Amino acid sequence: MKNAMTKTGLATMALALVLITGCATNARVDAVEAKADAAQAAADAAMAAAQRAQQTADQALRAANDANAAVTRLSETVGRK
């Protein structure tokens, strides 16, 4: 009887160890997923900032082209006089 109780106790402890290890593994997986989610959010924010910077650069280029065209028209006007 004592042998059966010992085996049952060992089996119970083994099961508890497996469950605890599994929970610890799940906690590590959750931590890694949280870090990955944070990294993805940071990457998304960086991409949005890069897109805004590109739009600003495009606007600046259009403004420079418009200014260049205005100077060209002005120099043509002055040259005709």
Distance bins in CASP14 RR format, pairs under 12 A and 6 or more apart:
PFRMAT RR
TARGET T0000
AUTHOR 0000-0000-0000
RMODE 2
METHOD distances of the structure
MODEL  1
1 7 0 0 0 0 0 1 0 0 0 0 0
1 8 0 0 0 0 0 1 0 0 0 0 0
2 8 0 0 0 0 0 1 0 0 0 0 0
2 9 0 0 0 0 0 1 0 0 0 0 0
3 9 0 0 0 0 0 1 0 0 0 0 0
3 10 0 0 0 0 0 1 0 0 0 0 0
4 10 0 0 0 0 0 1 0 0 0 0 0
4 11 0 0 0 0 0 1 0 0 0 0 0
5 11 0 0 0 0 0 1 0 0 0 0 0
5 12 0 0 0 0 0 1 0 0 0 0 0
6 12 0 0 0 0 0 1 0 0 0 0 0
6 13 0 0 0 0 0 1 0 0 0 0 0
7 13 0 0 0 0 0 1 0 0 0 0 0
7 14 0 0 0 0 0 1 0 0 0 0 0
8 14 0 0 0 0 0 1 0 0 0 0 0
8 15 0 0 0 0 0 1 0 0 0 0 0
9 15 0 0 0 0 1 0 0 0 0 0 0
9 16 0 0 0 0 1 0 0 0 0 0 0
9 17 0 0 0 0 0 1 0 0 0 0 0
10 16 0 0 0 0 0 1 0 0 0 0 0
10 17 0 0 0 0 0 1 0 0 0 0 0
11 17 0 0 0 0 0 1 0 0 0 0 0
11 18 0 0 0 0 0 1 0 0 0 0 0
12 18 0 0 0 0 0 1 0 0 0 0 0
12 19 0 0 0 0 0 1 0 0 0 0 0
13 19 0 0 0 0 0 1 0 0 0 0 0
13 20 0 0 0 0 0 1 0 0 0 0 0
14 20 0 0 0 0 0 1 0 0 0 0 0
14 21 0 0 0 0 0 1 0 0 0 0 0
15 21 0 0 0 0 0 1 0 0 0 0 0
15 22 0 0 0 0 0 1 0 0 0 0 0
16 22 0 0 0 0 0 1 0 0 0 0 0
16 23 0 0 0 0 0 1 0 0 0 0 0
17 23 0 0 0 0 0 1 0 0 0 0 0
17 24 0 0 0 0 0 1 0 0 0 0 0
18 24 0 0 0 0 0 1 0 0 0 0 0
18 25 0 0 0 0 0 1 0 0 0 0 0
19 25 0 0 0 0 0 1 0 0 0 0 0
19 26 0 0 0 0 0 1 0 0 0 0 0
20 26 0 0 0 0 0 1 0 0 0 0 0
20 27 0 0 0 0 0 1 0 0 0 0 0
21 27 0 0 0 0 0 1 0 0 0 0 0
21 28 0 0 0 0 0 1 0 0 0 0 0
22 28 0 0 0 0 1 0 0 0 0 0 0
22 29 0 0 0 0 1 0 0 0 0 0 0
22 30 0 0 0 0 0 1 0 0 0 0 0
23 29 0 0 0 0 0 1 0 0 0 0 0
23 30 0 0 0 0 0 1 0 0 0 0 0
24 30 0 0 0 0 0 1 0 0 0 0 0
24 31 0 0 0 0 0 1 0 0 0 0 0
25 31 0 0 0 0 0 1 0 0 0 0 0
25 32 0 0 0 0 0 1 0 0 0 0 0
26 32 0 0 0 0 0 1 0 0 0 0 0
26 33 0 0 0 0 0 1 0 0 0 0 0
27 33 0 0 0 0 0 1 0 0 0 0 0
27 34 0 0 0 0 0 1 0 0 0 0 0
28 34 0 0 0 0 0 1 0 0 0 0 0
28 35 0 0 0 0 0 1 0 0 0 0 0
29 35 0 0 0 0 0 1 0 0 0 0 0
29 36 0 0 0 0 0 1 0 0 0 0 0
30 36 0 0 0 0 0 1 0 0 0 0 0
30 37 0 0 0 0 0 1 0 0 0 0 0
31 37 0 0 0 0 0 1 0 0 0 0 0
31 38 0 0 0 0 0 1 0 0 0 0 0
32 38 0 0 0 0 0 1 0 0 0 0 0
32 39 0 0 0 0 0 1 0 0 0 0 0
33 39 0 0 0 0 0 1 0 0 0 0 0
33 40 0 0 0 0 0 1 0 0 0 0 0
34 40 0 0 0 0 0 1 0 0 0 0 0
34 41 0 0 0 0 0 1 0 0 0 0 0
35 41 0 0 0 0 0 1 0 0 0 0 0
35 42 0 0 0 0 0 1 0 0 0 0 0
36 42 0 0 0 0 0 1 0 0 0 0 0
36 43 0 0 0 0 0 1 0 0 0 0 0
37 43 0 0 0 0 0 1 0 0 0 0 0
37 44 0 0 0 0 0 1 0 0 0 0 0
38 44 0 0 0 0 0 1 0 0 0 0 0
38 45 0 0 0 0 0 1 0 0 0 0 0
39 45 0 0 0 0 0 1 0 0 0 0 0
39 46 0 0 0 0 0 1 0 0 0 0 0
40 46 0 0 0 0 0 1 0 0 0 0 0
40 47 0 0 0 0 0 1 0 0 0 0 0
41 47 0 0 0 0 0 1 0 0 0 0 0
41 48 0 0 0 0 0 1 0 0 0 0 0
42 48 0 0 0 0 0 1 0 0 0 0 0
42 49 0 0 0 0 0 1 0 0 0 0 0
43 49 0 0 0 0 0 1 0 0 0 0 0
43 50 0 0 0 0 0 1 0 0 0 0 0
44 50 0 0 0 0 0 1 0 0 0 0 0
44 51 0 0 0 0 0 1 0 0 0 0 0
45 51 0 0 0 0 0 1 0 0 0 0 0
45 52 0 0 0 0 0 1 0 0 0 0 0
46 52 0 0 0 0 0 1 0 0 0 0 0
46 53 0 0 0 0 0 1 0 0 0 0 0
47 53 0 0 0 0 0 1 0 0 0 0 0
47 54 0 0 0 0 0 1 0 0 0 0 0
48 54 0 0 0 0 0 1 0 0 0 0 0
48 55 0 0 0 0 0 1 0 0 0 0 0
49 55 0 0 0 0 0 1 0 0 0 0 0
49 56 0 0 0 0 0 1 0 0 0 0 0
50 56 0 0 0 0 0 1 0 0 0 0 0
50 57 0 0 0 0 0 1 0 0 0 0 0
51 57 0 0 0 0 0 1 0 0 0 0 0
51 58 0 0 0 0 0 1 0 0 0 0 0
52 58 0 0 0 0 0 1 0 0 0 0 0
52 59 0 0 0 0 0 1 0 0 0 0 0
53 59 0 0 0 0 0 1 0 0 0 0 0
53 60 0 0 0 0 0 1 0 0 0 0 0
54 60 0 0 0 0 0 1 0 0 0 0 0
54 61 0 0 0 0 0 1 0 0 0 0 0
55 61 0 0 0 0 0 1 0 0 0 0 0
55 62 0 0 0 0 0 1 0 0 0 0 0
56 62 0 0 0 0 0 1 0 0 0 0 0
56 63 0 0 0 0 0 1 0 0 0 0 0
57 63 0 0 0 0 0 1 0 0 0 0 0
57 64 0 0 0 0 0 1 0 0 0 0 0
58 64 0 0 0 0 0 1 0 0 0 0 0
58 65 0 0 0 0 0 1 0 0 0 0 0
59 65 0 0 0 0 0 1 0 0 0 0 0
59 66 0 0 0 0 0 1 0 0 0 0 0
60 66 0 0 0 0 0 1 0 0 0 0 0
60 67 0 0 0 0 0 1 0 0 0 0 0
61 67 0 0 0 0 0 1 0 0 0 0 0
61 68 0 0 0 0 0 1 0 0 0 0 0
62 68 0 0 0 0 0 1 0 0 0 0 0
62 69 0 0 0 0 0 1 0 0 0 0 0
63 69 0 0 0 0 0 1 0 0 0 0 0
63 70 0 0 0 0 0 1 0 0 0 0 0
64 70 0 0 0 0 0 1 0 0 0 0 0
64 71 0 0 0 0 0 1 0 0 0 0 0
65 71 0 0 0 0 0 1 0 0 0 0 0
65 72 0 0 0 0 0 1 0 0 0 0 0
66 72 0 0 0 0 0 1 0 0 0 0 0
66 73 0 0 0 0 0 1 0 0 0 0 0
67 73 0 0 0 0 0 1 0 0 0 0 0
67 74 0 0 0 0 0 1 0 0 0 0 0
68 74 0 0 0 0 0 1 0 0 0 0 0
68 75 0 0 0 0 0 1 0 0 0 0 0
69 75 0 0 0 0 0 1 0 0 0 0 0
69 76 0 0 0 0 0 1 0 0 0 0 0
70 76 0 0 0 0 0 1 0 0 0 0 0
70 77 0 0 0 0 0 1 0 0 0 0 0
71 77 0 0 0 0 0 1 0 0 0 0 0
71 78 0 0 0 0 0 1 0 0 0 0 0
72 78 0 0 0 0 0 1 0 0 0 0 0
72 79 0 0 0 0 0 1 0 0 0 0 0
73 79 0 0 0 0 0 1 0 0 0 0 0
73 80 0 0 0 0 0 1 0 0 0 0 0
74 80 0 0 0 0 0 1 0 0 0 0 0
74 81 0 0 0 0 0 1 0 0 0 0 0
75 81 0 0 0 0 0 1 0 0 0 0 0
END
